[in-house]
Amino acid sequence: MVFFMASASFANESQKIENAAVNSNGSGLALIPWDLFIGGMNSFTVGADWIFGNFNILYASTSQVNEVPKHSWVWTLRTQALWAPTFGAYLQPTIQYMFFGGPLTMFKVSVGPEIGYKRKTGFEYGGSARVGSFMDLLNFEMGYLVNSKRTYMNIILNLPSGLGIWV
């Protein structure tokens, strides 16, 4: 992680943003990883958020391709493995609101239902909400699993590959 941050350069920011906008807009239904995450607190989680080409942007406050929108709404498809306290694999469509206030300022709120299979209870469903800050590298998640009657909370380290900051 330190090597990624050390290699990030903000010298030619406008060119990087333009390249990110071009590179992150896949065509058709191309499955693109949006971010990768790992974390824990009273449970442990690891997984990825996915987008499908151009079809995930619900709203952006700008229509310019080479400009990062200040406000945007997107939907992602989250896949995760969650140990709370037994192993489960889940699929979670989420709606995310993102606020970009500058090169290092970003705030995100995302919510969505989750459905999957848990080793102890079998079929499982529930929902969760996440709040992210500091370029979306740090997230706090709180969720509830209905069949297990379990509330879980995680502090998540997030690598936001889909934001274009690593391009």
C-alpha positions, -999 to +999 in steps of 0.1 A: +000+000+000+029+024+008+044+017-026+011+026-043+008+059-024+045+067-030+042+063-067+010+085-069+019+118-086-003+148-087+020+168-111+000+162-142-034+158-126-055+169-156-040+143-179-044+116-153-081+125-148-087+124-185-070+090-188-089+077-158-122+088-173-114+071-206-100+040-190-128+035-165-156+038-190-157+003-205-181-005-233-211-028-230-213-050-200-176-054-193-171-064-157-147-040-141-134-041-105-144-009-087-126-015-055-110-043-033-115-043+004-105-061+036-113-054+072-128-065+105-141-056+140-166-080+154-164-099+121-140-102+092-147-094+056-129-095+022-142-088-012-147-066-042-172-041-057-178-045-095-193-022-121-206-030-156-190-006-181-209+026-186-242+014-171-234+021-134-235+059-133-269+070-121-261+107-118-230+128-122-229+166-115-209+171-148-213+158-183-176+164-192-156+132-198-123+147-185-138+163-154-144+145-121-179+152-109-183+169-075-215+148-067-222+114-082-246+084-076-235+050-089-246+014-083-221-014-078-224-052-073-205-062-042-191-098-037-178-106-003-168-133+021-179-125+057-170-144+088-196-133+114-189-157+134-192-184+107-182-182+070-207-168+045-205-157+009-227-128-002-238-108-032-249-072-025-261-046-050-254-012-036-262+024-043-233+048-036-233+086-032-199+101-036-187+137-029-153+148-044-140+180-028-105+181-042-076+158-051-074+142-016-110+148-003-137+122-009-167+111+011-189+081+003-221+067+016-234+033+003-264+011+012-278-021-001-294-055+006-273-086+007-281-122-001-260-153+002-252-185+019-239-189+054-224-222+066-244-224+098-278-211+088-278-218+050-297-191+030-290-157+045-301-122+038-298-088+053-284-054+045-256-030+053-245+006+051-210+020+047-195+054+052-161+061+035-136+090+038-100+100+029-101+091-008-123+062+001-094+043+017-111+039+051-147+027+054-170+020+084-196-007+077-226-018+098-249-045+087-275-070+099-281-107+089-317-117+094-315-155+098-285-153+121-300-124+140-266-108+140-254-072+137-219-068+124-195-038+122-163-035+103-135-010+098-125-016+062-093-008+043-104-001+007-083+001-025-105+022-048-092+010-082-122+023-101-118+059-091-089+064-115-064+077-088-040+048-096-040+054-134 
